[in-house]
Amino acid sequence: MNNKELQFAYKVKMALDANLDNMSDDTLQSLAAARRVALARKKKAPLTVRVEQPVFAGALGAGGSMSSGQPSWLGRLGVAVPLLAGIILFAGIYQHENAKRVADLAEIDAAVLSDELPLSAYLDHGFNAYLAEKNQ
């Protein structure tokens, strides 16, 4: 529709809205029927689907083209390398934290074993009360 048709349609709509209360039932029914006929005649717009693809995925890949729809090997590598680096980073952090935890536990075990008290003293609830009084 061009601009003039849109303006005319808007004016008709405004006039119909303004006189809606004054129209008879027959007029309202004929307008509704005309609307149904107009909607049935209206051509349906073809369904289009937009697919967004990064510009560099097809342009930089060897043999890859923008119209093929398949990402090039360089595009796949651009996804795989950061993913692999992240997995290696998380595995390294896990190993470091695990080694740190083992070292802390070994230090505690060494302190307990090198102490003068027997191990059964640490299991006694009265000994915990004694330590609490001693620290106060």
SULRA-V964150 format. One record per helix or strand of 2 or more residues. SS is the DSSP state (2 for helix, 1 for strand). FROM is the first residue (numbers start at 1). TO is the last residue. If there is no record, write none. Layout:
SS & FROM & TO
SS & FROM & TO
//
This chain:
2 & 3 & 18
2 & 20 & 22
2 & 25 & 41
2 & 55 & 59
2 & 73 & 113
2 & 119 & 123
2 & 125 & 135
//
